[in-house]
Amino acid sequence: MEVKMNKEIRDYQESMFFGLNFRQCVFSVLAILAAVGIYFGTRSLPVEEIRGWLCMLGAAPFAACGFIKYHGMTAEQFLWAFVKSEFLYPKRLRFQPENLYYNCMKETISAGERTGKNGVLLTQKKQTGGKKIKPTKKKGRRDALD
């Protein structure tokens, strides 16, 4: 005797009728009822081919609801998630660029534009209280240990 076991135990589905689970059985019956209802509802159409296509189109959504899973969600769960994300919780996304460099240098740039001189030097003078800043020489490798 051989027992078939799914690789993933969470994907186990108990079969009820012809290998279908309860959900698939219910939606299959609904699809059949929809097709039969459409067939008898369109008896006045003279062309059988159009009636057949209408039956298939009417039964297809019910059959899809029973058998299709998307990202682990059933059709109803997916439809509810779609309605919530698109209609119940609408988002208004707006693009607002932010120039970080400009925000940091705004004061320096405006000082340079006002005076027509180097804004960096003017900002440094303002920060040090008007004292001149001597540029420091680089030490080179004198402080390195070999």
Secondary structure, DSSP 8 states (H G I E B T S, - for coil): ------SSGGG-----BTTB-HHHHHHHHHHHHHHHHHHHHTTT-S-HHHHHHHHHHHHHHHHHHHH--BTTB-HHHHHHHHHIIIIIS----------HHHHHHHHHHHHHHHHSS-HHHHHHHHHHTS---------TTTT---
